[in-house]
Amino acid sequence: MSRLAAEKRGRRGEAIAAWFLRLKGWRILAVRVKTPRGEVDLIARRGKSIAFVEVKARTKAADLATAIDASRLRRVAAAAEILLPKYGKECENMQIDVIMVAPWRFPQHLPNVWHG
């Protein structure tokens, strides 16, 4: 698959994940935020909770099982540490979530997956 097609699929997956979170009552604060330690796909807030969300989009649902690993989650957690003071003011709960997106499937939301 070409880099351009992968980029397009990723952006579409992030848009679907943002829509899905909004339906669940989350407000999207930022999209694709880069830090020296890594990138966070979505930053969302609901009440006093903030979620730093990694989105994985695949063309086949079967490929979602291997889409996320500990090293990717470590990078998201490291970036979240940098971003928390800016986006997490007055938040009592911070979590790292994963949303997996595949065609013809409901997005799969895995809340609070990082406990490092």
Residue frames as a rotation matrix with the C-alpha (Angstrom) as fourth column:
MET 1
0.586 0.810 0.000 0.00
0.810 -0.586 0.000 0.00
0.000 0.000 -1.000 0.00
SER 2
-0.077 -0.618 0.782 1.31
0.539 -0.686 -0.489 3.43
0.839 0.384 0.386 -0.84
ARG 3
-0.785 -0.307 -0.538 2.21
0.619 -0.404 -0.673 5.94
-0.010 -0.862 0.507 1.85
LEU 4
-0.863 0.490 0.120 -0.46
-0.446 -0.853 0.272 8.32
0.235 0.181 0.955 0.56
ALA 5
-0.051 0.875 -0.481 -3.19
-0.196 0.463 0.864 5.67
0.979 0.139 0.148 0.77
ALA 6
-0.213 -0.098 -0.972 -2.11
0.829 0.509 -0.233 4.75
0.517 -0.855 -0.027 4.32
GLU 7
-0.974 -0.161 -0.162 -2.18
0.219 -0.854 -0.472 8.42
-0.062 -0.495 0.866 5.32
LYS 8
-0.564 0.825 0.031 -5.68
-0.587 -0.427 0.687 8.82
0.581 0.369 0.726 3.86
ARG 9
0.063 0.558 -0.827 -6.92
0.272 0.788 0.552 5.69
0.960 -0.260 -0.102 5.66
GLY 10
-0.554 -0.371 -0.746 -5.43
0.802 0.003 -0.597 6.99
0.223 -0.929 0.296 8.93
ARG 11
-0.975 0.212 0.065 -7.11
-0.219 -0.965 -0.146 10.38
0.032 -0.156 0.987 8.61
ARG 12
-0.211 0.942 -0.262 -10.44
-0.473 0.136 0.870 8.73
0.855 0.307 0.417 7.79
GLY 13
-0.063 0.111 -0.992 -10.05
0.628 0.776 0.047 6.45
0.775 -0.620 -0.118 10.81
GLU 14
-0.864 -0.301 -0.403 -9.36
0.503 -0.535 -0.679 9.44
-0.011 -0.790 0.614 13.06
ALA 15
-0.742 0.656 0.135 -12.46
-0.574 -0.726 0.378 11.22
0.346 0.203 0.916 11.76
ILE 16
0.063 0.767 -0.639 -14.59
-0.088 0.642 0.762 8.13
0.994 0.008 0.108 12.44
ALA 17
-0.316 -0.265 -0.911 -13.07
0.819 0.408 -0.403 7.74
0.479 -0.874 0.088 15.92
ALA 18
-0.999 -0.034 0.003 -13.74
0.029 -0.895 -0.445 11.42
0.017 -0.445 0.896 16.73
TRP 19
-0.353 0.934 -0.060 -17.37
-0.631 -0.191 0.752 11.04
0.691 0.304 0.656 15.60
PHE 20
0.066 0.328 -0.943 -17.70
0.339 0.881 0.330 7.88
0.938 -0.341 -0.053 17.71
LEU 21
-0.679 -0.388 -0.623 -16.32
0.709 -0.124 -0.695 9.61
0.192 -0.913 0.359 20.81
ARG 22
-0.889 0.404 0.216 -18.66
-0.408 -0.912 0.027 12.57
0.208 -0.065 0.976 20.33
LEU 23
-0.025 0.916 -0.400 -21.60
-0.359 0.365 0.859 10.16
0.933 0.165 0.320 20.26
LYS 24
0.095 -0.028 -0.995 -20.38
0.732 0.679 0.051 8.82
0.674 -0.734 0.085 23.61
GLY 25
0.887 0.418 -0.196 -20.37
0.442 -0.646 0.622 12.33
0.133 -0.639 -0.758 25.12
TRP 26
0.048 -0.944 -0.326 -16.70
0.810 -0.154 0.566 13.25
-0.585 -0.291 0.757 24.64
ARG 27
0.942 0.104 -0.319 -15.57
-0.067 -0.873 -0.482 16.64
-0.329 0.476 -0.816 23.37
ILE 28
0.471 -0.805 0.360 -12.61
0.872 0.363 -0.328 16.57
0.133 0.469 0.873 20.98
LEU 29
0.703 -0.288 -0.651 -9.97
0.160 -0.828 0.538 19.06
-0.693 -0.482 -0.536 22.14
ALA 30
0.089 -0.750 -0.655 -7.26
-0.840 -0.410 0.355 18.37
-0.535 0.519 -0.667 19.57
VAL 31
0.956 0.149 0.255 -6.34
0.029 0.812 -0.583 16.14
-0.293 0.564 0.772 16.64
ARG 32
0.632 -0.751 0.190 -2.86
0.656 0.388 -0.648 14.87
0.413 0.534 0.738 15.69
VAL 33
0.899 -0.343 0.275 -0.84
-0.433 -0.796 0.424 16.66
0.073 -0.499 -0.863 18.33
LYS 34
0.529 -0.795 -0.296 2.92
0.396 0.540 -0.743 16.16
0.750 0.276 0.601 17.95
THR 35
0.888 -0.396 0.233 5.47
-0.404 -0.429 0.808 16.35
-0.220 -0.812 -0.541 20.76
PRO 36
0.008 -0.961 -0.275 9.18
-0.975 0.054 -0.216 15.52
0.223 0.270 -0.937 20.88
ARG 37
-0.623 -0.242 0.744 8.24
-0.559 0.803 -0.207 12.15
-0.547 -0.545 -0.636 22.46
GLY 38
-0.813 0.377 0.444 5.49
0.537 0.779 0.323 11.14
-0.224 0.501 -0.836 20.03
GLU 39
-0.800 0.596 0.066 2.11
-0.417 -0.632 0.653 11.96
0.431 0.495 0.754 18.57
VAL 40
-0.676 0.716 0.176 -1.38
0.188 0.398 -0.898 11.69
-0.713 -0.574 -0.403 20.02
ASP 41
-0.768 0.398 0.502 -4.13
0.586 0.119 0.802 11.11
0.259 0.909 -0.325 17.45
LEU 42
0.110 0.858 0.502 -7.03
0.182 -0.514 0.838 12.56
0.977 -0.001 -0.213 19.49
ILE 43
-0.959 -0.196 -0.203 -7.34
0.237 -0.167 -0.957 14.36
0.154 -0.966 0.207 22.80
ALA 44
-0.170 0.980 0.104 -10.85
0.127 -0.083 0.988 14.19
0.977 0.181 -0.110 24.21
ARG 45
-0.978 -0.086 0.192 -12.55
-0.166 -0.243 -0.956 15.33
0.129 -0.966 0.224 27.39
ARG 46
-0.027 0.983 -0.183 -15.73
0.145 0.185 0.972 14.28
0.989 0.000 -0.148 29.14
GLY 47
0.917 0.376 -0.132 -16.51
0.208 -0.167 0.964 15.88
0.340 -0.911 -0.232 32.47
LYS 48
0.670 -0.700 0.246 -13.38
-0.670 -0.428 0.607 15.72
-0.320 -0.572 -0.756 34.63
SER 49
0.376 -0.521 0.766 -11.77
0.323 0.849 0.419 12.99
-0.869 0.089 0.487 32.49
ILE 50
0.376 -0.345 -0.860 -9.28
-0.853 -0.491 -0.176 13.46
-0.362 0.800 -0.479 29.69
ALA 51
0.622 -0.150 0.769 -8.35
0.262 0.965 -0.024 10.76
-0.738 0.216 0.639 27.17
PHE 52
-0.123 -0.710 -0.693 -5.30
-0.835 -0.303 0.458 10.64
-0.536 0.636 -0.556 24.96
VAL 53
0.597 0.611 0.519 -6.44
-0.218 0.747 -0.628 8.39
-0.772 0.262 0.579 22.12
GLU 54
-0.682 -0.721 -0.125 -4.44
-0.432 0.258 0.864 6.25
-0.590 0.643 -0.487 19.71
VAL 55
0.495 0.855 -0.152 -6.47
-0.598 0.209 -0.774 5.42
-0.630 0.474 0.615 16.59
LYS 56
-0.703 -0.646 0.297 -5.67
-0.230 0.602 0.765 2.38
-0.673 0.469 -0.572 14.49
ALA 57
0.424 0.806 -0.413 -7.39
-0.696 -0.002 -0.718 1.97
-0.580 0.592 0.560 11.12
ARG 58
-0.687 -0.590 0.425 -7.01
-0.197 0.714 0.672 -1.21
-0.700 0.378 -0.606 9.08
THR 59
-0.490 0.490 -0.721 -8.52
-0.850 -0.086 0.519 -2.39
0.193 0.867 0.459 5.82
LYS 60
-0.078 0.452 -0.888 -9.39
-0.041 0.889 0.456 -5.78
0.996 0.072 -0.051 7.38
ALA 61
0.634 0.416 0.652 -10.90
-0.644 -0.183 0.743 -6.32
0.429 -0.891 0.152 10.82
ALA 62
0.890 -0.316 -0.330 -8.63
0.398 0.891 0.221 -9.34
0.224 -0.328 0.918 11.33
ASP 63
0.002 -0.959 0.284 -5.59
0.574 -0.232 -0.785 -7.05
0.819 0.165 0.550 11.21
LEU 64
0.415 0.215 0.884 -6.80
-0.432 -0.809 0.399 -5.03
0.801 -0.548 -0.243 14.21
ALA 65
0.970 0.001 -0.243 -5.65
0.193 0.606 0.772 -7.73
0.148 -0.796 0.587 16.65
THR 66
0.225 -0.967 -0.122 -2.01
0.959 0.198 0.200 -6.87
-0.169 -0.162 0.972 15.94
ALA 67
0.448 0.038 0.893 -2.44
0.538 -0.809 -0.235 -3.13
0.714 0.586 -0.383 15.35
ILE 68
0.634 -0.166 0.756 -1.32
-0.553 -0.780 0.292 -1.93
0.541 -0.603 -0.586 18.77
ASP 69
0.306 -0.591 -0.746 1.68
0.596 0.730 -0.334 -2.86
0.742 -0.343 0.576 20.89
ALA 70
0.579 -0.091 -0.810 3.36
0.781 -0.223 0.583 -1.78
-0.234 -0.971 -0.059 24.12
SER 71
-0.529 -0.845 -0.081 5.97
0.778 -0.521 0.350 0.41
-0.338 0.123 0.933 22.41
ARG 72
-0.459 0.466 0.757 3.25
0.436 -0.624 0.648 2.43
0.774 0.627 0.083 20.63
LEU 73
0.630 0.748 -0.211 1.37
0.522 -0.207 0.828 2.86
0.575 -0.631 -0.520 23.91
ARG 74
0.142 -0.671 -0.727 4.59
0.906 -0.208 0.369 3.98
-0.399 -0.711 0.578 25.65
ARG 75
-0.786 -0.435 0.439 5.04
0.598 -0.714 0.364 6.73
0.155 0.549 0.822 23.04
VAL 76
0.010 0.874 0.487 1.44
0.318 -0.464 0.827 7.88
0.948 0.146 -0.283 23.49
ALA 77
0.685 0.223 -0.693 1.87
0.712 -0.004 0.703 7.88
0.154 -0.975 -0.161 27.28
ALA 78
-0.303 -0.880 -0.367 5.11
0.880 -0.406 0.248 9.88
-0.367 -0.247 0.897 27.00
ALA 79
-0.715 0.128 0.687 3.43
0.375 -0.759 0.532 12.43
0.589 0.639 0.495 24.73
ALA 80
0.364 0.931 -0.044 0.44
0.478 -0.146 0.866 12.58
0.799 -0.336 -0.498 27.09
GLU 81
0.218 -0.374 -0.902 2.76
0.950 -0.130 0.284 13.53
-0.223 -0.918 0.327 29.98
ILE 82
-0.825 -0.563 0.051 3.91
0.550 -0.779 0.301 16.54
-0.129 0.276 0.952 27.99
LEU 83
-0.640 0.624 0.447 0.38
0.135 -0.481 0.866 17.50
0.756 0.615 0.224 26.89
LEU 84
-0.072 0.685 -0.725 -1.45
0.911 0.341 0.232 17.00
0.406 -0.644 -0.649 30.19
PRO 85
-0.520 -0.113 -0.847 -0.61
0.630 -0.720 -0.291 20.44
-0.577 -0.685 0.446 31.67
LYS 86
-0.966 0.138 -0.221 -2.01
-0.245 -0.765 0.596 22.16
-0.087 0.630 0.772 28.57
TYR 87
-0.500 0.798 -0.336 -5.14
-0.356 0.165 0.920 20.07
0.790 0.579 0.201 27.96
GLY 88
-0.177 0.410 -0.895 -5.84
0.559 0.790 0.251 18.50
0.810 -0.455 -0.369 31.34
LYS 89
-0.874 -0.103 0.474 -6.48
-0.261 -0.724 -0.638 21.51
0.409 -0.682 0.607 33.53
GLU 90
-0.340 0.747 0.572 -9.02
-0.926 -0.160 -0.342 20.67
-0.163 -0.646 0.746 36.24
CYS 91
0.292 0.399 -0.869 -9.17
-0.544 0.817 0.192 17.02
0.787 0.417 0.455 35.14
GLU 92
0.289 -0.107 0.951 -9.25
-0.904 0.295 0.308 14.37
-0.314 -0.949 -0.011 37.82
ASN 93
0.425 -0.081 0.901 -8.81
0.100 0.994 0.042 11.34
-0.899 0.072 0.431 35.58
MET 94
0.076 -0.466 -0.881 -6.32
-0.953 -0.295 0.073 10.85
-0.294 0.834 -0.467 32.74
GLN 95
0.351 0.069 0.934 -6.41
-0.013 0.998 -0.069 7.79
-0.936 0.011 0.351 30.51
ILE 96
-0.649 -0.506 -0.568 -4.84
-0.659 0.001 0.752 6.36
-0.380 0.862 -0.335 27.38
ASP 97
0.321 0.835 0.446 -7.47
-0.260 0.531 -0.807 4.88
-0.910 0.143 0.388 25.05
VAL 98
-0.892 -0.452 0.027 -7.29
-0.109 0.271 0.956 2.99
-0.439 0.850 -0.291 21.77
ILE 99
0.306 0.948 -0.089 -9.96
-0.421 0.050 -0.906 3.08
-0.854 0.315 0.414 19.08
MET 100
-0.756 -0.527 0.389 -9.71
0.047 0.548 0.835 0.54
-0.653 0.649 -0.389 16.28
VAL 101
0.192 0.789 -0.584 -11.50
-0.596 -0.379 -0.708 1.15
-0.780 0.484 0.397 13.00
ALA 102
-0.852 -0.339 0.398 -12.13
0.112 0.625 0.772 -1.25
-0.511 0.703 -0.495 10.10
PRO 103
-0.736 0.589 -0.333 -14.60
-0.611 -0.366 0.702 -1.09
0.292 0.720 0.629 7.20
TRP 104
-0.043 0.899 -0.436 -18.14
-0.369 0.391 0.843 -2.25
0.928 0.197 0.315 7.88
ARG 105
-0.120 -0.024 -0.992 -17.54
0.819 0.562 -0.113 -2.57
0.560 -0.827 -0.048 11.62
PHE 106
0.920 0.349 0.180 -18.45
0.147 -0.732 0.666 -0.42
0.364 -0.586 -0.724 14.57
PRO 107
0.052 -0.937 0.347 -15.33
-0.482 -0.327 -0.813 1.23
0.875 -0.125 -0.468 16.00
GLN 108
0.516 0.005 -0.856 -13.87
0.605 0.705 0.369 -0.74
0.606 -0.709 0.361 18.87
HIS 109
0.354 -0.310 0.883 -13.09
-0.512 -0.854 -0.095 1.50
0.783 -0.418 -0.461 21.87
LEU 110
0.281 -0.373 -0.884 -10.61
0.724 0.687 -0.059 0.19
0.630 -0.624 0.463 24.43
PRO 111
0.706 0.044 0.707 -10.64
-0.256 -0.914 0.313 2.67
0.660 -0.402 -0.634 27.33
ASN 112
0.577 -0.474 0.666 -7.78
-0.811 -0.238 0.534 3.13
-0.095 -0.848 -0.521 29.79
VAL 113
0.930 -0.185 -0.317 -5.40
0.040 0.909 -0.415 0.59
0.365 0.373 0.853 28.24
TRP 114
0.026 -0.998 0.060 -2.15
0.132 -0.056 -0.990 1.97
0.991 0.034 0.130 29.66
HIS 115
0.968 0.249 0.023 -1.18
-0.004 -0.077 0.997 1.43
0.250 -0.965 -0.074 33.28
GLY 116
0.276 -0.956 -0.101 2.56
0.644 0.262 -0.718 2.10
0.713 0.134 0.688 33.05
